């Protein structure tokens, strides 16, 4: 999944998606009406799943039937996305979240540049982003094993198939992150560990929140927390 799409999904699921309703709740003086349809309440649920402009995009993509059952159960965007992650295949999820990014992009273009995009343009932008990201990943996976083995910052496998940690280049830090999931305690835990070029421990951090989610969301959720933590360390 493209990083900018992961970031967007993270913001939606963490309830920090900058819709007009959210901005007003944080003290920002702005209208509350939807940029796309003038509905008086532009929150994440509305702009992504209730606004007629968004519904038209989902219908044009021929996947509204995949999304609408979740709307019968939930009335907020985070719960809808969690439900989609539990029900749908990886390919379907990749398509949906990339279109979500493009819908939000279209909303911002209309707000800030007074540019209106057709449904086909919104879908084509999502397709272009995802296929470009997938092609880049494919090229990276084709890198010669000899080149990889010469890079001291790259992890490699033992003969038994286990991945071994490798030191970063001199003067650099390496941050490893992971998530754990417990259906029994209904919690998701995250951990990070920073080590230097000699393999020495520099900093580590753990956090958790209540509400079990899928592995996909677990990988996305802590990303900005870690970035903010690293920025604080650097400053």
SERO-4910 file (N, C-alpha, C, O; in steps of 0.05 Angstrom, whole numbers):
BEGIN
 pado doro    nc1    nc2    nc3   cac1   cac2   cac3    cc1    cc2    cc3    oc1    oc2    oc3
  Unk    A     17    -24      0      0      0      0     18     25      0     36     27     16
  Unk    A     12     44    -17     29     69    -18     29     83      9      9     83     23
  Unk    A     53     93     17     55    106     44     35    128     49     24    130     71
  Unk    A     29    145     28     10    166     33    -18    156     38    -34    169     52
  Unk    A    -24    132     27    -50    120     33    -51    109     61    -70    112     75
  Unk    A    -29     96     69    -27     86     97    -30    109    117    -44    106    137
  Unk    A    -17    131    111    -19    154    129    -48    164    131    -57    171    153
  Unk    A    -62    165    109    -89    174    109   -107    155    125   -123    164    141
  Unk    A   -104    129    121   -120    110    136   -114    112    165   -132    109    182
  Unk    A    -89    116    172    -81    119    200    -96    143    213   -106    141    235
  Unk    A    -96    165    198   -109    189    209   -139    185    213   -151    195    232
  Unk    A   -152    171    194   -180    165    196   -186    148    221   -203    154    237
  Unk    A   -170    126    223   -175    107    245   -168    118    272   -178    109    293
  Unk    A   -150    138    273   -142    151    298   -159    176    304   -153    191    323
  Unk    A   -179    181    288   -197    203    292   -183    230    292   -189    248    307
  Unk    A   -163    232    274   -150    258    270   -150    266    241   -131    279    231
  Unk    A   -171    259    227   -175    265    199   -186    294    197   -207    300    208
  Unk    A   -172    312    183   -178    341    184   -203    349    168   -201    366    150
  Unk    A   -226    337    173   -250    346    161   -258    373    174   -247    381    194
  Unk    A   -278    386    163   -286    411    174   -298    408    202   -293    425    220
  Unk    A   -313    387    207   -324    383    234   -302    378    254   -303    389    276
  Unk    A   -282    363    246   -260    358    264   -244    383    270   -236    388    293
  Unk    A   -239    399    249   -225    424    253   -240    443    272   -228    456    289
  Unk    A   -266    445    269   -282    462    286   -281    452    315   -281    468    334
  Unk    A   -280    426    319   -279    415    346   -252    421    359   -249    421    384
  Unk    A   -232    428    342   -205    435    353   -201    466    354   -179    475    359
  Unk    A   -223    480    350   -222    509    353   -216    525    328   -211    549    329
  Unk    A   -215    511    305   -210    525    279   -235    538    269   -256    525    268
  Unk    A   -234    563    262   -257    578    253   -260    573    223   -248    586    206
  Unk    A   -277    554    216   -283    547    188   -311    538    186   -323    531    206
  Unk    A   -322    537    161   -350    527    158   -350    497    165   -330    484    165
  Unk    A   -374    487    171   -377    458    176   -389    443    153   -391    418    153
  Unk    A   -398    458    132   -411    445    109   -392    430     92   -368    437     90
  Unk    A   -402    408     80   -386    392     62   -377    408     37   -393    422     25
  Unk    A   -351    405     31   -340    419      8   -353    409    -18   -356    425    -37
  Unk    A   -360    384    -19   -370    372    -44   -400    375    -48   -409    379    -71
  Unk    A   -416    375    -27   -445    375    -31   -460    395    -13   -484    397    -15
  Unk    A   -446    410      4   -458    430     21   -475    418     44   -490    432     56
  Unk    A   -473    392     48   -485    381     72   -474    395     97   -450    401     97
  Unk    A   -491    401    117   -481    418    139   -462    404    158   -452    417    177
  Unk    A   -455    378    154   -439    364    173   -417    348    159   -422    324    152
  Unk    A   -394    360    153   -373    345    139   -354    332    159   -335    344    167
  Unk    A   -360    307    165   -341    291    181   -330    269    163   -337    268    139
  Unk    A   -313    252    174   -301    231    157   -321    211    147   -319    202    124
  Unk    A   -341    205    163   -362    187    153   -377    199    129   -381    185    109
  Unk    A   -384    224    131   -398    237    109   -382    239     84   -390    230     62
  Unk    A   -358    250     86   -342    256     62   -334    231     47   -329    232     23
  Unk    A   -331    208     61   -322    184     48   -344    164     41   -341    149     21
  Unk    A   -366    164     56   -386    143     52   -415    153     50   -432    138     41
  Unk    A   -420    178     57   -448    187     57   -453    209     36   -475    211     25
  Unk    A   -433    224     30   -435    246     10   -442    233    -17   -431    213    -25
  Unk    A   -461    245    -32   -469    234    -57   -446    234    -77   -444    216    -94
  Unk    A   -428    253    -75   -405    253    -93   -387    228    -89   -377    217   -108
  Unk    A   -384    221    -63   -368    197    -57   -382    172    -66   -370    154    -77
  Unk    A   -408    170    -61   -424    147    -69   -423    143    -99   -421    121   -109
  Unk    A   -424    166   -114   -422    164   -143   -395    152   -152   -393    137   -171
  Unk    A   -374    159   -138   -347    147   -144   -347    118   -138   -337    102   -155
  Unk    A   -358    109   -115   -359     81   -109   -375     65   -129   -368     43   -136
  Unk    A   -397     77   -138   -414     64   -158   -399     62   -185   -401     42   -199
  Unk    A   -385     83   -192   -369     83   -217   -348     61   -216   -341     50   -237
  Unk    A   -336     57   -192   -316     36   -189   -328      8   -187   -314    -12   -187
  Unk    A   -355      7   -185   -370    -18   -183   -362    -34   -158   -361    -59   -158
  Unk    A   -358    -20   -136   -352    -33   -111   -369    -23    -87   -364    -29    -64
  Unk    A   -390     -7    -93   -407      3    -72   -420    -20    -57   -425    -18    -33
  Unk    A   -426    -42    -71   -438    -65    -58   -420    -78    -37   -430    -92    -19
  Unk    A   -394    -73    -39   -375    -84    -19   -375    -66      6   -370    -76     28
  Unk    A   -381    -41      3   -379    -21     25   -406    -18     39   -406    -16     64
  Unk    A   -428    -18     25   -454    -11     37   -462    -29     60   -475    -20     78
  Unk    A   -455    -55     60   -463    -72     84   -451    -61    110   -464    -64    131
  Unk    A   -427    -50    109   -415    -40    133   -430    -15    143   -430    -10    167
  Unk    A   -441      0    125   -456     24    133   -482     17    147   -493     34    162
  Unk    A   -492     -7    142   -516    -16    157   -510    -23    185   -528    -26    202
  Unk    A   -484    -27    192   -476    -35    219   -463    -12    234   -465    -11    259
  Unk    A   -450      6    220   -434     27    234   -440     54    222   -448     56    198
  Unk    A   -437     75    238   -442    102    229   -418    120    233   -421    145    234
  Unk    A   -394    109    234   -370    125    235   -348    112    218   -347     87    216
  Unk    A   -331    128    207   -311    118    187   -291     98    199   -286     78    186
  Unk    A   -280    103    223   -261     83    233   -273     55    236   -260     35    228
  Unk    A   -297     53    247   -310     26    249   -316     14    222   -314    -10    219
  Unk    A   -324     30    203   -329     20    176   -303      9    164   -304    -13    152
  Unk    A   -281     23    167   -256     14    156   -247    -12    170   -237    -30    156
  Unk    A   -249    -13    196   -242    -37    211   -259    -61    201   -248    -83    198
  Unk    A   -284    -56    196   -302    -78    187   -294    -87    159   -295   -111    153
  Unk    A   -288    -68    142   -279    -75    115   -253    -92    116   -250   -111    100
  Unk    A   -235    -85    133   -210    -99    136   -215   -128    145   -200   -146    138
  Unk    A   -236   -132    160   -242   -159    170   -257   -176    149   -254   -200    148
  Unk    A   -272   -163    131   -289   -177    112   -277   -182     85   -282   -203     72
  Unk    A   -261   -163     75   -253   -163     47   -225   -174     42   -209   -177     61
  Unk    A   -220   -180     17   -193   -191     10   -173   -168      8   -180   -145      8
  Unk    A   -148   -175      8   -126   -155      6   -130   -138    -19   -127   -113    -18
  Unk    A   -135   -151    -41   -138   -136    -67   -161   -116    -65   -159    -93    -75
  Unk    A   -183   -124    -54   -206   -106    -51   -200    -83    -32   -208    -60    -38
  Unk    A   -186    -89    -10   -179    -68      9   -160    -48     -4   -163    -24      0
  Unk    A   -140    -57    -18   -121    -39    -31   -136    -20    -50   -129      4    -51
  Unk    A   -155    -31    -65   -170    -14    -83   -187      7    -68   -187     30    -75
  Unk    A   -200     -2    -47   -218     16    -32   -202     39    -18   -210     62    -21
  Unk    A   -181     32     -4   -166     53     10   -152     72     -9   -148     96     -2
  Unk    A   -144     62    -32   -131     80    -51   -152     99    -63   -146    123    -68
  Unk    A   -176     90    -67   -198    108    -77   -205    127    -55   -211    151    -61
  Unk    A   -205    119    -30   -210    137     -8   -190    160     -9   -197    184     -6
  Unk    A   -164    154    -14   -144    175    -16   -151    194    -39   -149    218    -36
  Unk    A   -160    183    -62   -165    200    -85   -191    217    -81   -192    239    -90
  Unk    A   -210    206    -67   -234    222    -60   -226    246    -42   -236    268    -47
  Unk    A   -209    241    -23   -200    263     -5   -183    283    -21   -185    307    -16
  Unk    A   -168    273    -40   -152    291    -57   -170    308    -74   -165    332    -77
  Unk    A   -191    297    -85   -211    312   -101   -224    334    -84   -229    356    -93
  Unk    A   -231    327    -59   -243    346    -41   -224    369    -36   -233    392    -36
  Unk    A   -199    364    -31   -180    385    -26   -175    403    -50   -172    427    -48
  Unk    A   -174    391    -74   -170    406    -98   -194    425   -103   -190    448   -112
  Unk    A   -218    416    -97   -241    433   -100   -241    456    -79   -248    479    -86
  Unk    A   -232    450    -55   -232    470    -34   -210    491    -39   -216    515    -37
  Unk    A   -186    483    -46   -164    501    -47   -158    512    -75   -146    534    -78
  Unk    A   -165    498    -96   -159    507   -123   -184    510   -140   -183    517   -164
  Unk    A   -208    505   -128   -233    507   -143   -233    490   -168   -244    498   -189
  Unk    A   -222    466   -166   -220    447   -188   -239    424   -182   -236    411   -161
  Unk    A   -257    417   -200   -275    395   -197   -267    372   -215   -263    376   -239
  Unk    A   -264    348   -204   -256    325   -220   -280    306   -224   -296    303   -206
  Unk    A   -281    294   -247   -301    274   -253   -295    248   -238   -273    244   -227
  Unk    A   -315    230   -237   -311    204   -224   -289    189   -238   -272    176   -225
  Unk    A   -288    190   -264   -267    176   -279   -239    186   -272   -220    171   -270
  Unk    A   -237    213   -269   -211    224   -262   -202    216   -234   -179    209   -229
  Unk    A   -221    215   -215   -215    206   -188   -206    177   -188   -187    170   -174
  Unk    A   -219    160   -203   -212    132   -204   -185    128   -218   -169    111   -211
  Unk    A   -181    143   -240   -156    141   -255   -132    149   -237   -111    138   -239
  Unk    A   -136    170   -221   -114    179   -203   -108    157   -182    -84    152   -177
  Unk    A   -128    144   -172   -123    123   -153   -109     99   -166    -90     88   -155
  Unk    A   -117     93   -190   -104     71   -205    -75     77   -211    -57     60   -208
  Unk    A    -70    102   -219    -43    111   -226    -25    109   -201     -2    100   -203
  Unk    A    -35    119   -179    -19    118   -154    -12     89   -146     11     83   -141
  Unk    A    -32     72   -146    -27     45   -137    -10     29   -156      9     15   -147
  Unk    A    -14     32   -182      2     17   -201     30     27   -202     49     11   -206
  Unk    A     34     53   -198     61     64   -197     76     54   -173    100     47   -174
  Unk    A     62     53   -150     75     43   -125     82     13   -128    103      4   -120
  Unk    A     63     -2   -140     68    -31   -143     92    -36   -162    108    -54   -158
  Unk    A     94    -20   -184    116    -23   -202    142    -17   -189    162    -30   -194
  Unk    A    143      4   -172    168     11   -158    176    -12   -139    199    -19   -137
  Unk    A    156    -23   -125    162    -45   -107    173    -69   -123    191    -83   -113
  Unk    A    162    -74   -146    171    -96   -162    200    -92   -171    216   -111   -171
  Unk    A    207    -68   -179    234    -62   -187    254    -66   -164    276    -76   -167
  Unk    A    245    -58   -140    263    -61   -117    267    -91   -110    288    -99   -102
  Unk    A    246   -107   -115    249   -136   -109    266   -150   -129    275   -173   -125
  Unk    A    271   -137   -152    288   -149   -172    318   -143   -168    334   -151   -185
  Unk    A    325   -128   -147    353   -121   -142    369   -146   -138    360   -165   -125
  Unk    A    392   -147   -149    409   -171   -148    416   -179   -119    421   -161   -103
  Unk    A    415   -205   -112    422   -214    -85    450   -206    -78    456   -201    -54
  Unk    A    469   -204    -97    496   -196    -92    497   -167    -81    513   -160    -63
  Unk    A    480   -150    -93    479   -122    -85    468   -120    -57    477   -105    -40
  Unk    A    447   -137    -51    435   -136    -25    455   -145     -4    456   -133     18
  Unk    A    470   -166     -9    488   -176     11    511   -158     17    523   -160     39
  Unk    A    517   -139     -1    538   -120      4    529    -96     21    545    -80     30
  Unk    A    503    -94     26    492    -71     41    491    -79     70    475    -96     78
  Unk    A    507    -66     87    508    -74    115    483    -68    131    479    -78    153
  Unk    A    465    -51    119    441    -44    134    418    -62    127    396    -58    138
  Unk    A    422    -81    109    400    -99    101    400   -124    117    421   -136    122
  Unk    A    376   -132    127    374   -157    141    377   -180    122    370   -177     98
  Unk    A    387   -203    131    390   -225    113    381   -251    127    377   -251    152
  Unk    A    379   -273    112    369   -297    123    391   -317    128    411   -318    114
  Unk    A    388   -332    150    406   -354    155    399   -378    138    379   -377    122
  Unk    A    414   -399    140    407   -423    125    381   -435    134    368   -449    118
  Unk    A    373   -430    159    348   -440    168    324   -423    161    301   -429    169
  Unk    A    329   -401    146    307   -385    137    300   -362    156    283   -345    149
  Unk    A    312   -361    179    306   -339    198    320   -313    190    343   -314    180
  Unk    A    307   -291    193    318   -265    185    335   -254    208    326   -253    231
  Unk    A    360   -247    202    378   -236    222    380   -206    219    381   -195    197
  Unk    A    382   -192    242    384   -163    242    412   -156    234    432   -169    242
  Unk    A    416   -134    218    442   -124    210    445    -95    219    426    -80    220
  Unk    A    469    -88    226    475    -61    235    471    -41    212    475    -48    189
  Unk    A    462    -17    219    461      5    198    489     15    192    508      7    205
  Unk    A    491     31    172    517     43    164    527     61    187    512     71    203
  Unk    A    553     64    188    566     80    209    554    108    211    550    122    190
  Unk    A    546    116    235    535    143    239    505    144    236    493    165    239
  Unk    A    492    121    229    463    120    226    450    103    247    463     88    261
  Unk    A    424    107    250    408     92    269    388     74    253    380     81    231
  Unk    A    381     52    265    360     35    253    338     31    273    342     25    297
  Unk    A    313     35    264    289     32    280    273      9    271    264      9    248
  Unk    A    269    -11    287    252    -34    281    225    -32    297    225    -25    320
  Unk    A    203    -38    283    177    -36    296    162    -61    291    167    -76    272
  Unk    A    143    -67    309    126    -91    306    100    -86    321     98    -69    339
  Unk    A     80   -103    315     54   -101    329     46   -129    338     53   -149    325
  Unk    A     31   -131    360     20   -156    370    -10   -153    374    -20   -131    380
  Unk    A    -24   -175    372    -53   -174    373    -63   -195    393    -55   -218    392
  Unk    A    -81   -187    410    -93   -205    430   -123   -204    430   -135   -184    439
  Unk    A   -136   -225    420   -165   -226    420   -175   -231    448   -198   -223    455
  Unk    A   -159   -243    465   -168   -249    493   -171   -223    509   -192   -219    522
  Unk    A   -150   -206    508   -151   -181    523   -163   -158    507   -166   -136    517
  Unk    A   -169   -163    481   -180   -142    463   -162   -118    462   -171    -95    464
  Unk    A   -136   -123    458   -116   -101    456    -97   -106    433    -93   -129    424
  Unk    A    -87    -84    423    -65    -85    403    -41    -70    415    -44    -47    424
  Unk    A    -18    -83    414      6    -71    425     26    -65    404     28    -80    384
  Unk    A     41    -43    407     62    -36    388     88    -32    403     89    -23    426
  Unk    A    110    -38    389    136    -34    401    156    -24    380    154    -31    357
  Unk    A    175     -8    389    196      1    372    223      0    387    224      3    411
  Unk    A    245     -5    372    271     -6    384    291      7    365    293      0    341
  Unk    A    306     27    375    326     41    359    354     32    368    360     33    392
  Unk    A    371     25    349    398     17    355    417     32    336    410     40    314
  Unk    A    442     35    345    461     50    329    478     31    312    472      7    310
  Unk    A    498     42    299    514     27    280    532      6    293    543    -11    280
  Unk    A    534      7    320    549    -14    334    530    -35    346    538    -53    360
  Unk    A    504    -31    341    484    -50    352    475    -43    380    461    -59    392
  Unk    A    484    -20    390    477    -13    418    448     -1    419    439     13    401
  Unk    A    434     -8    440    407      3    445    408     33    449    424     43    466
  Unk    A    391     48    435    390     77    438    364     85    452    365     98    473
  Unk    A    342     77    441    316     83    453    297     61    446    300     47    426
  Unk    A    276     58    462    255     39    456    229     50    468    229     66    486
  Unk    A    207     41    457    181     51    466    160     30    460    161     16    440
  Unk    A    140     28    478    117     11    474     91     26    479     91     45    495
  Unk    A     70     19    464     44     31    468     23     11    460     29     -8    446
  Unk    A     -1     15    469    -23     -3    462    -49     12    462    -52     34    474
  Unk    A    -69      1    449    -96     12    451   -116    -11    450   -111    -32    440
  Unk    A   -140     -6    462   -160    -26    463   -177    -26    438   -186     -4    429
  Unk    A   -181    -48    426   -196    -53    401   -178    -69    382   -160    -57    370
  Unk    A   -182    -94    381   -166   -111    363   -173   -104    334   -196    -99    327
  Unk    A   -152   -102    318   -156    -96    289   -140   -117    273   -127   -135    284
  Unk    A   -141   -114    247   -126   -133    230    -97   -125    229    -89   -104    239
  Unk    A    -81   -143    218    -52   -139    216    -47   -114    198    -28    -99    204
  Unk    A    -63   -110    177    -59    -87    160    -61    -61    175    -45    -43    173
  Unk    A    -82    -59    192    -86    -34    207    -65    -32    229    -55    -10    235
  Unk    A    -57    -55    240    -37    -55    261    -10    -44    251      5    -31    265
  Unk    A     -4    -50    225     20    -40    213     19    -10    209     39      4    211
  Unk    A     -5      0    202     -9     28    195    -10     45    220      2     67    221
  Unk    A    -25     36    240    -32     53    263     -9     68    277    -12     92    282
  Unk    A     13     54    283     34     68    299     53     85    284     70     98    295
  Unk    A     50     86    257     70     99    241     76    128    249     99    134    254
  Unk    A     56    145    251     61    173    258     71    176    287     86    194    293
  Unk    A     61    158    305     71    159    332    102    156    333    116    169    347
  Unk    A    111    137    316    140    132    316    155    156    303    176    163    313
  Unk    A    144    167    282    156    189    269    158    213    288    179    225    290
  Unk    A    136    218    302    137    240    321    157    235    343    171    254    352
  Unk    A    159    210    352    179    203    373    207    207    363    224    217    378
  Unk    A    212    199    339    239    203    327    246    232    324    269    241    329
  Unk    A    227    248    316    231    277    313    239    290    339    257    306    341
  Unk    A    224    281    361    231    292    388    259    284    395    273    301    407
  Unk    A    268    260    389    295    251    396    316    268    381    336    275    392
  Unk    A    310    273    355    329    289    339    331    317    349    353    328    351
  Unk    A    308    329    356    308    357    366    323    358    393    325    380    404
***
